[in-house]
Amino acid sequence: MAPMNKEQRVARTVEAYYDSEEADAFYLRIWGGEDIHVGLYEATTDTIASASRRTVEAMANEIVLPLDEKHVLLDIGSGFGGPARYLAKRFGSRVVCLNISEVENDRNRKTNREQGVDDLISVCHGAFENIPAQDASFDLVWSQDAILHSADRERVIAEASRVLKPGGELIFTDPMQVDDCPQKVLQAVYDRIHLESLASLRLYRAMTMRHGFTEVSVQLMPNQLRNHYAAVQTELNARYEEMIDIASREYVDSMLRGLQSWLEAADRGYLDWGILHFQKR
């Protein structure tokens, strides 16, 4: 068997992590359930789930195409499938979920059946560096806080361009480092995702331009990244005893240390996050 390259090694690590019982329990119970991504917080009373759903709604409101049942959408790194269900219900469009964790995929399929949208949503196991679809197959590519896990983010953007029809849209969020971030200050964050860097807005703008996109809009909201990680940290601390029984003390303590690393980096002004929206020429 040929040795794995860096992209394959990282993908295997991500797959093993999200397929673990501990990660499944944490993201389902603490991170927000259906929507496991950064939320938009408007009040101190916002729950993680409500703030996370607000992000989905805000992104959907940015879509230019008049989506309906004739359109086909792709969610890369789709997690438990909450955004796909929202899009299918709101627009009546068909949605393909592509996700590397089969544990999450199974939960996604089950929830789709329970909510009566399994006829509109198909769930595919795979990596977004190699999207299993023909050229110009989709009207919109969607992603939330997933591309950071790739060891070849440019290839992800190239694949999104390949499978999009001309005029199709790419809309995504991703935790990023600020442009011109000093070297080594984010090592603790990099270690959490088993990579050597985060992307930045400058890098994503360059990548999308190289692969045939024009910019529609960029809304940077780094404060929401901090808000979200702080909310998750508070929730996990409050439910610590419950979670060490469901997962393990080692896992929960490691997660708390990781959350603290992200918060410290955010407080020092090294992290960025927002809604990035592009259209294929």
C-alpha positions as MATLAB code, in Angstrom:
seq = 'MAPMNKEQRVARTVEAYYDSEEADAFYLRIWGGEDIHVGLYEATTDTIASASRRTVEAMANEIVLPLDEKHVLLDIGSGFGGPARYLAKRFGSRVVCLNISEVENDRNRKTNREQGVDDLISVCHGAFENIPAQDASFDLVWSQDAILHSADRERVIAEASRVLKPGGELIFTDPMQVDDCPQKVLQAVYDRIHLESLASLRLYRAMTMRHGFTEVSVQLMPNQLRNHYAAVQTELNARYEEMIDIASREYVDSMLRGLQSWLEAADRGYLDWGILHFQKR';
ca = [
       0.000    0.000    0.000;
       1.373    3.399   -0.987;
       2.088    5.792    1.897;
      -0.487    8.525    2.457;
       0.343   12.088    1.467;
      -0.167   15.016    3.826;
      -3.690   15.735    2.572;
      -4.714   12.125    3.114;
      -3.133   11.961    6.572;
      -4.959   15.084    7.711;
      -8.247   13.852    6.239;
      -7.849   10.528    8.034;
      -7.171   12.332   11.324;
     -10.245   14.539   10.901;
     -12.386   11.544    9.987;
     -11.242    9.546   13.010;
     -11.857   12.489   15.335;
     -15.411   13.249   14.183;
     -16.276    9.554   14.046;
     -15.340    9.110   17.707;
     -18.091    8.639   20.289;
     -16.646   11.466   22.387;
     -16.710   14.025   19.582;
     -20.182   12.934   18.518;
     -21.465   13.406   22.078;
     -19.762   16.778   22.497;
     -20.956   18.362   19.254;
     -24.476   16.995   19.602;
     -24.993   18.026   23.229;
     -22.812   21.109   23.681;
     -21.992   22.713   20.349;
     -25.540   23.199   19.122;
     -26.923   19.918   17.824;
     -28.065   20.368   14.221;
     -25.755   23.323   13.498;
     -22.159   22.783   14.623;
     -20.550   26.039   13.571;
     -19.988   29.613   14.795;
     -23.139   31.483   15.724;
     -24.265   35.097   15.502;
     -24.994   36.405   18.989;
     -27.282   39.377   19.547;
     -28.021   39.067   23.272;
     -26.551   37.406   26.341;
     -29.656   35.207   26.478;
     -28.926   33.632   23.070;
     -28.349   29.905   23.194;
     -25.622   28.250   21.136;
     -28.295   26.586   18.996;
     -30.261   29.788   18.331;
     -27.126   31.796   17.514;
     -25.887   29.049   15.206;
     -29.198   28.932   13.354;
     -29.022   32.727   12.986;
     -25.796   32.272   11.009;
     -27.536   29.888    8.622;
     -30.367   32.362    8.120;
     -27.960   35.269    7.551;
     -26.007   33.301    4.946;
     -29.169   32.207    3.166;
     -30.315   35.827    3.016;
     -27.133   36.673    1.076;
     -27.864   34.279   -1.785;
     -28.430   36.118   -5.057;
     -29.953   33.307   -7.118;
     -33.748   32.948   -6.826;
     -33.495   29.385   -5.569;
     -36.355   26.944   -6.044;
     -36.984   23.237   -6.688;
     -35.043   23.360   -9.980;
     -31.739   24.130   -8.248;
     -29.232   21.733   -6.698;
     -27.036   22.812   -3.786;
     -23.920   21.266   -2.243;
     -22.937   21.573    1.424;
     -19.282   20.578    1.909;
     -18.328   19.562    5.420;
     -22.021   19.289    6.239;
     -21.777   17.859    9.770;
     -25.170   16.905   11.200;
     -26.956   18.550    8.247;
     -28.841   21.394    9.922;
     -28.040   23.973    7.210;
     -29.022   21.542    4.443;
     -32.406   20.952    6.054;
     -32.926   24.693    6.448;
     -32.096   25.320    2.776;
     -34.269   22.458    1.541;
     -37.255   23.622    3.591;
     -36.842   27.310    2.737;
     -36.198   27.026   -1.000;
     -37.460   23.583   -1.954;
     -34.096   22.925   -3.600;
     -32.346   19.588   -3.620;
     -29.256   19.509   -1.398;
     -26.270   17.167   -1.438;
     -24.363   16.864    1.841;
     -20.699   15.886    1.500;
     -19.026   15.018    4.787;
     -16.049   12.956    5.919;
     -17.584   11.559    9.116;
     -19.886    8.604    8.585;
     -21.065    8.883   12.195;
     -22.305   12.409   11.473;
     -23.674   11.273    8.117;
     -25.761    8.543    9.749;
     -27.202   11.057   12.200;
     -27.860   13.459    9.306;
     -29.796   10.800    7.363;
     -31.818    9.830   10.437;
     -32.792   13.442   11.159;
     -33.713   14.012    7.510;
     -36.134   11.087    7.721;
     -37.571   12.320   11.006;
     -38.155   15.806    9.577;
     -39.566   14.520    6.295;
     -36.944   16.014    3.983;
     -35.008   12.891    3.018;
     -36.507   13.141   -0.477;
     -34.728   16.492   -0.934;
     -31.397   15.732    0.760;
     -28.798   13.129   -0.144;
     -25.834   12.471    2.135;
     -22.489   11.421    0.662;
     -19.380   10.243    2.499;
     -16.245   11.859    1.095;
     -13.627   14.580    1.205;
     -14.080   18.036   -0.251;
     -10.628   17.964   -1.881;
     -12.134   15.417   -4.296;
     -15.833   16.172   -4.710;
     -17.567   13.139   -6.245;
     -19.580   15.089   -8.806;
     -19.375   16.067  -12.444;
     -18.305   19.512  -13.607;
     -20.970   22.236  -13.439;
     -23.325   20.073  -11.343;
     -24.436   22.600   -8.715;
     -25.986   26.045   -8.503;
     -24.544   26.825   -5.073;
     -21.739   25.505   -2.868;
     -22.158   26.131    0.858;
     -19.771   25.483    3.750;
     -19.629   26.422    7.414;
     -16.418   26.297    9.443;
     -15.131   23.198    7.683;
     -12.497   24.222    5.127;
     -10.009   25.030    7.907;
      -9.642   21.261    8.412;
      -8.175   20.743    4.928;
      -4.452   20.387    4.280;
      -5.059   21.757    0.761;
      -7.591   24.576    0.997;
      -6.807   25.812   -2.495;
      -7.840   22.456   -3.868;
     -11.141   22.757   -1.991;
     -11.774   26.123   -3.651;
     -10.743   24.692   -7.027;
     -13.152   21.784   -6.579;
     -15.963   24.158   -5.605;
     -15.318   26.090   -8.803;
     -15.235   22.921  -10.887;
     -18.616   21.624   -9.721;
     -20.358   25.013   -9.884;
     -22.269   26.158  -12.939;
     -21.298   29.537  -14.423;
     -23.021   32.152  -12.303;
     -23.212   29.741   -9.383;
     -22.430   30.921   -5.883;
     -19.921   29.937   -3.218;
     -20.836   31.081    0.273;
     -18.946   29.959    3.331;
     -17.646   30.778    6.780;
     -14.311   29.713    8.200;
     -12.167   30.525   11.224;
      -9.159   32.400    9.834;
      -6.026   34.094   11.020;
      -5.665   37.793   10.354;
      -3.648   38.951    7.375;
       0.037   39.335    8.316;
      -0.400   37.275   11.475;
       2.965   36.981   13.284;
       4.631   33.605   13.008;
       4.197   31.022   15.759;
       1.660   32.975   17.832;
      -1.118   30.553   16.865;
       0.773   27.303   17.397;
      -1.625   26.136   20.110;
      -4.531   26.668   17.718;
      -2.744   24.906   14.859;
      -2.049   21.957   17.128;
      -5.780   21.615   17.833;
      -6.556   21.142   14.130;
      -3.376   19.156   13.338;
      -2.253   21.666   10.709;
       0.420   24.291   10.221;
      -1.759   27.317    9.544;
      -5.190   28.815    9.122;
      -6.220   30.596    5.959;
      -6.728   34.361    5.952;
      -9.104   36.626    4.080;
      -6.249   37.680    1.783;
      -5.526   34.042    0.945;
      -9.169   33.193    0.272;
      -9.556   36.233   -1.946;
      -6.477   35.196   -3.947;
      -7.619   31.578   -4.188;
     -11.118   32.421   -5.358;
      -9.795   34.870   -7.941;
      -7.410   32.223   -9.321;
     -10.287   29.792   -9.708;
     -12.745   31.945  -11.564;
     -14.716   33.703   -8.857;
     -15.667   37.310   -8.333;
     -16.354   38.675   -4.866;
     -19.965   39.394   -3.989;
     -19.511   40.389   -0.358;
     -17.344   39.821    2.707;
     -18.651   40.394    6.222;
     -15.935   40.032    8.837;
     -17.161   39.448   12.390;
     -14.215   38.231   14.500;
     -16.115   39.153   17.664;
     -18.656   36.444   16.852;
     -15.928   33.816   16.758;
     -14.920   34.848   20.249;
     -18.539   35.014   21.386;
     -19.130   31.495   20.178;
     -16.079   29.860   21.705;
     -16.808   31.637   24.985;
     -20.401   30.350   24.900;
     -19.234   26.798   24.229;
     -16.652   27.041   27.019;
     -19.291   28.310   29.469;
     -21.729   25.547   28.495;
     -19.094   22.833   28.781;
     -17.971   24.062   32.199;
     -21.584   24.179   33.388;
     -22.200   20.601   32.245;
     -18.762   19.269   33.124;
     -19.912   16.406   35.366;
     -22.512   15.300   32.834;
     -20.024   15.321   29.956;
     -17.185   13.463   31.693;
     -19.646   10.605   32.176;
     -20.786   10.673   28.543;
     -17.361   11.298   26.991;
     -14.369   11.195   29.351;
     -12.583   13.529   31.713;
      -9.529   13.484   29.446;
     -11.562   14.494   26.394;
     -13.478   17.238   28.199;
     -10.347   18.686   29.814;
      -8.578   18.658   26.459;
     -11.526   20.422   24.833;
     -11.536   23.092   27.534;
      -7.819   23.713   27.012;
      -8.383   23.974   23.291;
     -11.244   26.428   23.687;
      -9.055   28.558   25.939;
      -6.337   28.632   23.269;
      -8.825   29.918   20.709;
     -10.138   32.537   23.143;
      -6.659   33.800   23.998;
      -5.784   34.077   20.295;
      -9.022   35.950   19.637;
      -8.375   38.342   22.533;
      -4.935   39.112   21.110;
      -6.496   40.016   17.757;
      -4.985   37.163   15.750;
      -8.194   35.467   14.594;
     -10.839   36.373   12.060;
     -14.189   34.975   10.963;
     -17.039   36.023    8.749;
     -19.372   35.265    5.859;
     -17.540   35.107    2.519;
     -19.614   35.179   -0.656;
     -18.338   34.692   -4.216;
     -19.835   34.024   -7.633;
     -18.343   31.941  -10.440;
     -17.708   33.865  -13.595;
];
